[in-house]
Amino acid sequence: MRLILIGIQGAGKSTQGNLLSEKLKIPYLSTGHIFRNLAKERTKLGRYIKEVMNAGYLIPDNKTLQIVNDYLHRPEYKNGYILDGFPRTLNQAKAFKNGIDKVVYLGVSDEEALRRLSYRNGQGREDETPAAIQRRIALFHKFTKPVLDFYRDKGILIEIDGEKSIEEIHEEIMRKVGKE
């Protein structure tokens, strides 16, 4: 099974991604995690990604597509995966040809996302300054909302109330992907 998790920063994608990975026995891959790892590298690409992320901007579509496609060609993803944080733009969604089964949208309000992020802010991630978070939320509304319409039109979008309990959200996702 190939799943995509979409939601505003703080919606609970990594929490659900890890739970789904364990339950479905397929790997969970977060583009944020990939980008943060690349940003630690002392390479031209690493420095570039670090600067873009710390400013709260999105990595350009062509670079994101290349990085994600490179990762998904690794053997551990051949039997399926759960992908978090991609696609973030309509161009990425249209260009991504990887046979997605379902797209799960975890809907939470901006206020709830900010509350959750301020709660976890003690984890010291450089890319989670208040200004960067606010910019990412605005970018989500501008660029990622059309992605939801794209997958809705394809008939593979599952919309979940992301403000329920972790357990309720997980059960609803499992039911709607047909893996109760």
C-alpha positions as CSV (number, residue, x, y, z in Angstrom):
1,M,0.0,0.0,0.0
2,R,1.2,3.5,-0.9
3,L,-0.2,6.2,1.4
4,I,0.4,9.9,1.6
5,L,-0.3,11.9,4.7
6,I,-1.2,15.6,4.2
7,G,-1.8,18.2,6.9
8,I,-0.6,21.5,8.3
9,Q,2.5,21.4,10.4
10,G,1.4,20.1,13.8
11,A,-1.5,18.1,12.4
12,G,-0.1,14.8,13.7
13,K,1.3,13.3,10.5
14,S,4.4,11.9,12.1
15,T,2.4,10.4,15.0
16,Q,-0.1,8.7,12.6
17,G,2.6,7.8,10.1
18,N,4.6,5.9,12.7
19,L,1.4,4.1,14.0
20,L,0.4,3.2,10.5
21,S,3.9,2.0,9.7
22,E,3.8,-0.4,12.6
23,K,0.3,-1.6,11.9
24,L,0.6,-2.0,8.1
25,K,4.3,-3.2,8.2
26,I,5.4,-0.6,5.6
27,P,8.0,2.1,6.1
28,Y,7.2,5.6,7.0
29,L,9.1,8.4,5.2
30,S,8.9,12.0,6.2
31,T,10.2,14.6,3.7
32,G,10.8,16.9,6.6
33,H,13.1,14.3,8.2
34,I,14.9,13.7,4.9
35,F,15.4,17.5,4.4
36,R,16.6,18.0,8.0
37,N,19.1,15.1,7.5
38,L,20.3,16.7,4.3
39,A,20.5,20.1,6.0
40,K,23.0,18.6,8.5
41,E,25.4,17.6,5.6
42,R,28.2,19.9,4.8
43,T,27.4,19.9,1.1
44,K,26.1,22.6,-1.3
45,L,22.7,20.9,-1.3
46,G,22.7,20.6,2.5
47,R,23.5,24.2,3.1
48,Y,20.9,25.3,0.6
49,I,18.2,23.2,2.2
50,K,19.1,24.4,5.7
51,E,18.8,28.1,4.6
52,V,15.5,27.5,2.8
53,M,13.9,25.5,5.7
54,N,15.2,27.9,8.5
55,A,13.6,30.8,6.7
56,G,10.3,28.8,6.6
57,Y,10.1,28.4,2.9
58,L,9.4,25.4,0.7
59,I,12.1,23.5,-1.1
60,P,11.5,24.1,-4.9
61,D,9.4,21.5,-6.7
62,N,12.1,20.2,-9.0
63,K,14.5,19.5,-6.1
64,T,11.8,18.0,-3.9
65,L,10.6,15.7,-6.6
66,Q,14.2,14.5,-7.4
67,I,15.0,13.9,-3.7
68,V,11.7,12.0,-3.0
69,N,11.9,9.9,-6.2
70,D,15.5,9.0,-5.3
71,Y,14.4,7.8,-1.8
72,L,11.4,5.9,-3.1
73,H,13.6,3.9,-5.5
74,R,15.4,2.3,-2.5
75,P,14.6,-1.4,-2.0
76,E,12.8,-0.8,1.4
77,Y,10.0,1.1,-0.3
78,K,9.2,-1.3,-3.2
79,N,6.4,-3.0,-1.2
80,G,4.8,0.3,-0.2
81,Y,5.3,3.3,2.1
82,I,3.6,6.0,4.1
83,L,4.8,9.4,2.8
84,D,4.5,12.5,4.9
85,G,5.1,16.1,3.8
86,F,4.8,15.5,0.1
87,P,3.4,16.6,-2.3
88,R,3.1,20.2,-1.0
89,T,2.2,21.8,-4.3
90,L,-0.1,21.0,-7.2
91,N,2.9,20.8,-9.6
92,Q,4.5,18.1,-7.3
93,A,1.2,16.2,-7.1
94,K,0.8,16.2,-10.9
95,A,4.4,15.2,-11.6
96,F,4.5,12.4,-9.0
97,K,3.9,9.2,-10.8
98,N,4.1,6.6,-8.1
99,G,0.7,4.8,-8.0
100,I,-0.7,6.3,-4.8
101,D,-3.5,4.2,-3.2
102,K,-4.9,6.7,-0.7
103,V,-4.2,10.3,0.5
104,V,-5.1,11.0,4.1
105,Y,-5.7,14.6,5.0
106,L,-5.5,15.3,8.7
107,G,-7.5,18.5,9.1
108,V,-6.7,20.8,12.1
109,S,-7.3,24.5,12.6
110,D,-4.4,26.9,12.5
111,E,-4.9,27.6,16.2
112,E,-4.7,23.9,17.1
113,A,-1.6,23.5,15.0
114,L,0.1,26.4,16.7
115,R,-0.9,25.2,20.1
116,R,0.6,21.7,19.4
117,L,3.8,23.2,17.9
118,S,4.3,25.6,20.9
119,Y,3.9,22.5,23.2
120,R,6.7,20.6,21.3
121,N,8.9,23.6,20.6
122,G,11.3,22.6,23.4
123,Q,12.7,20.0,21.1
124,G,15.0,22.6,19.6
125,R,14.4,22.2,15.9
126,E,15.9,25.1,14.1
127,D,13.1,25.2,11.5
128,E,10.4,25.7,14.1
129,T,10.7,29.4,15.0
130,P,7.4,31.2,15.4
131,A,8.0,33.2,12.2
132,A,8.9,30.0,10.2
133,I,5.9,28.2,11.5
134,Q,3.5,31.1,10.6
135,R,5.1,31.3,7.1
136,R,4.6,27.5,6.6
137,I,1.0,27.7,7.7
138,A,0.4,30.4,5.2
139,L,2.2,28.4,2.5
140,F,0.1,25.4,3.3
141,H,-3.1,27.3,2.7
142,K,-1.8,28.8,-0.5
143,F,0.0,25.8,-2.1
144,T,-1.2,22.6,-0.5
145,K,-5.0,23.2,-0.4
146,P,-5.2,22.8,-4.2
147,V,-3.4,19.4,-3.8
148,L,-6.3,18.2,-1.7
149,D,-8.7,19.1,-4.5
150,F,-6.5,17.3,-7.0
151,Y,-6.7,14.1,-4.9
152,R,-10.4,14.6,-4.1
153,D,-11.1,14.7,-7.9
154,K,-9.1,11.5,-8.3
155,G,-11.3,9.8,-5.7
156,I,-8.5,8.8,-3.4
157,L,-8.6,11.5,-0.7
158,I,-9.6,10.5,2.8
159,E,-10.5,13.5,5.1
160,I,-10.0,13.0,8.8
161,D,-10.8,15.3,11.7
162,G,-7.2,15.7,13.1
163,E,-8.4,17.2,16.3
164,K,-9.8,13.9,17.7
165,S,-7.7,11.7,20.0
166,I,-4.7,9.9,18.5
167,E,-6.5,6.6,18.9
168,E,-9.7,7.8,17.2
169,I,-7.8,9.2,14.3
170,H,-5.8,6.0,13.9
171,E,-8.9,3.8,14.0
172,E,-10.7,6.0,11.4
173,I,-7.7,6.0,9.0
174,M,-7.4,2.2,9.3
175,R,-11.1,1.8,8.6
176,K,-11.1,4.2,5.6
177,V,-8.0,2.6,4.0
178,G,-9.7,-0.8,4.4
179,K,-7.3,-2.3,7.0
180,E,-9.3,-2.3,10.2
